[in-house]
Amino acid sequence: MRFSVSLPYPGVRAGTDIAAQARYAAVVEECGFHAVSATDHPFPVVGGGSVSHHAYDPFTLLAYLAARTER
């Protein structure tokens, strides 16, 4: 059986910047999980006049994390 872990959504809570995502992926790998996943459906920030989204581009994020991990 294989297990994967979903990366935390950025902006929802502290510690979800790119560096934190890389540390998270490294810990997941050290724990023996087989994969991490990233959302491909960004959801908009509501309120505050912001037009941004709470998600990184999944292809760019996963490519970056692949370069920062062993498997």
N, C-alpha and C positions, 0 to 999 in steps of 0.2 A: 504494500500500500504506500502511496506517495502523498505527502502533505505539502501544502503551500500556505503562505501567509499574505494577506493583503496589506499593502503599505498604508500608513495613516494618511488621511486627506490633509493636504497643507492648509494652513489658516484656521483649521477647526480648533486646534489647541497648540500650545507652545511646543517647540522642538520638532517641527515638521518641515524645516528648511532643507535644502539639498544636502548639506553636510549631515544633518540628523538622519535623513533618508539613507545615506550611505552607511552610517553607523548601524542603523536598524537592519539593513540588508546583511551586513557583516555578522551581526549577532544571530540573525535567522540562519545564516549559513553555518555558523559555528554550532548551533543547536541541532543541526542535522536535517533541517527541512530541505525539500527539493526545489522550491521555487518561491519567488515573491510575485505578486501581481499588483498592477496599478490600475486605477479607474480610467476608463476611456470615455466617461460621461461626466464632464465637468458640470457643476451646478453653480448658478450665479450667486454672488454675494447680494443679500437683500438688505437694503437700508444703507444709510450713510453716504448716499450718492455715488457709490462705487459701481463700476461696470465690469469688474474683474471676476474671475472664477476661482473656485477652491480646488484646482487640480493643475498638475503639471502635464505637459504633453507626454503621454505614456511611452511613446517610442523613444523620445529623447531621454526621459528619465531612466527607462530600463536599459538603454544602451550605456548610459553613464554608470549605472550600478553594475552592469556586466563587466565593465572595465575595472571596477573597484573590488570585485569579488573573485574567488577562484573557480567556482562552478556556476 
